[in-house]
């Protein structure tokens, strides 16, 4: 792997996906092009950006890794010469009625460099606000995924994973310098926890965090929090999306990250991480 670029721009895309896959893909492509036009070298889409719909329609909407959505994203990455995180799609699992919630990272040639299947599934009941059982429709992944790229090592996760710090510690000790958290965080949980958790993951791992998200009313009858953001290794919010569809861009500076990790060498002081591997 070539030495990583030490400084570049990253973009987080915020959008509202529906059960109309064609409309979602048109919107995603348009926003990716906006991000690239603004100079972003790494562009990240939110969780389930290509389709959100009824469980009864999931089997028809699910795709393989060679399906329509990732073929389009691969073509875009290659044309625009960007690293593109296809936030997540509903991935068909052979022989299963349930599917995977799968994030795919593409390089500047449009090649797949990493595939991550969401480990932690969102089963929650907040009376009168949100009831969700992701495990009824989705399978849990098992692999921790950190990808070597020309922009540096990128650790992959999805939404509810954010609440499990042990995953991010494993990603960091696997070499991750940038952590992606494409999400569809509900409004009640997002309003209370989204920013504190993202900043905590950035601070404790001294990593850049890119968190593109869904926002607004969704097909399930509740609202998503939005507030897509990019946070630096000191925990500063570099960019935050307004409550609308759009793109936020911020600089990634790996030399600055080196300085943070050198001046406050908490990662070198860690004593328990070996037991968690």
Helices and strands as residue ranges (DSSP letters): E 7-14, H 21-37, E 42-44, G 55-57, H 58-61, H 68-80, E 83-91, E 99-106, E 112-117, E 123-126, E 130-133, G 134-136, E 138-139, E 146-147, E 154-158, G 159-163, H 165-173, E 178-182, H 187-205, E 208-211, E 215-217, E 223-225, E 229-231, E 237-240, E 246-253, H 254-263, H 266-269, H 273-276
